[in-house]
Amino acid sequence: MENPEKIHFQLIVTIVNRGQCGSVIDASKEAGAEGGTIITGRGSGIHEKAKLFSFTIEPEKDIILTLVPADRTEKVLDAIVKASELNEPGHGIAFVIDVEKTTGINHLIE
């Protein structure tokens, strides 16, 4: 592969209910991603509010950051959407951010 500094990368950010990150990681790897970073968060959207003894509960979320070369983004995103059923209400969200510059991706140099 060419010099990573010259490759255009995009970041796929996927937010799903806690415990669902495995399907996101597995689907993205099968579609060409090399892995991802999982961060824990809390939700506060319209589908997230539940009550327990009159206290509002904001369910925990898994946030998966998947950095991929731009030419793989659509394939990886499609796999994530399908595996996580993101087109169903309350199942999560994914979005893509252009990455201006990367460093530390030395394993891509052959």
Secondary structure, DSSP 8 states (H G I E B T S, - for coil): ---GGGS-EEEEEEEEETT-HHHHHHHHHHTT----EEEEEE--STTT-EEETTEEE--EEEEEEEEEEGGGHHHHHHHHHHHHTTTSTTS-EEEEEEES-----GGG--
